[in-house]
């Protein structure tokens, strides 16, 4: 069992570094979520300064699409928080990351 676990880890090119984020995670949902947050912030400021309801309506549409509409909402499964390929599908501490 120990030898099998060691061999499995040798095939995976990951090195554990506490407190650091795997750079591969930048290729998935994080950039999209950051773009959404940035867009909502800009639309909110535009509505605040200009007073045009189109800005607040668009911000609402984005929030609704990502979080409220059951057909398009983002529903991450916390089981896969802090997944380490070849080691584990997720860890309890992953709740902090997600």
N, C-alpha and C positions, 0 to 999 in steps of 0.2 A: 504494500500500500504506500509506504513512504517513498520507495523507488519510483513508483508510477506517478505520484504527485510531483516529485522532483523532475522527472522527465517531461511532464506536461508543462511545468513552469519554464523549462529550458527552451521550449518551442515558442513561447510567447515573448515578444520583445519589450515587455513592460518592466519598468523598474519602479518600485513603490517609493514615493517621495511624499511624506506627510505634509499636508498643507498646500500642495501644488495640484493644479487641475491638469488632467490629461489634455494636451493640445488637440487631440483628435475630436474632443467634444465640441470644439469650435465649428465643426462641419455639420452639426446637426441642428437642434432647435434653438440653442442659445442666441445665435446671430439674428434669427427671425424674431425671437421674443424681444431682443434689444431694439430691433427696428420698429416693432409694434409700439413699444414704450416710448421711443423717440417720437414717432408719428403722433401718438395720442398727446404727448406733452406739447408738441408744436401746435396741434389743432386746438388744444385747450387754451394756450396762450393767444392764438389768433382770435378765438371767440371772446376771450376776456378783453383784448384791446380793441377789436373791431366791432364786436357785438353782432356779427352775422351768424344766424342759426345754422347755416350750412356747415360751419366748422364743428359745432357741438353735435350735430346730427351724424357727421362722418365719424367723429370719435366714438359716438355711441354704437354705430354700425360695426366698427372694428372690435370694440369690447364685446359686443353681442356675438359676433362671428367667432372670436377666439375662446370665449369663456361661457356663454349662456345658451346659444343655439345648440340643441342636442345633436344636430346633424353635422356640425362643424367644430364643436368645442374641443379644446385640447384636454385630454384626460390621461395624464401620465400615470403609469403604474409604479407605485413606490417600491414594489418588489425589486425593480431593476436600478434603484438608486445606488450609486457607487459600485456598479458592476465592474468586475475585473475579468476580461476575457481569459478563459482557460483556468481561472481560479474559482470564481463564484459568480452567480447571477446577480447578486446584490447583497448588501449588508444593511443592518438596522441603522447604522450611522449615516447611511445615504439619505435619510429623512432630512438631514441638515442641508445637504446639497440640493435636494429637489425643492 
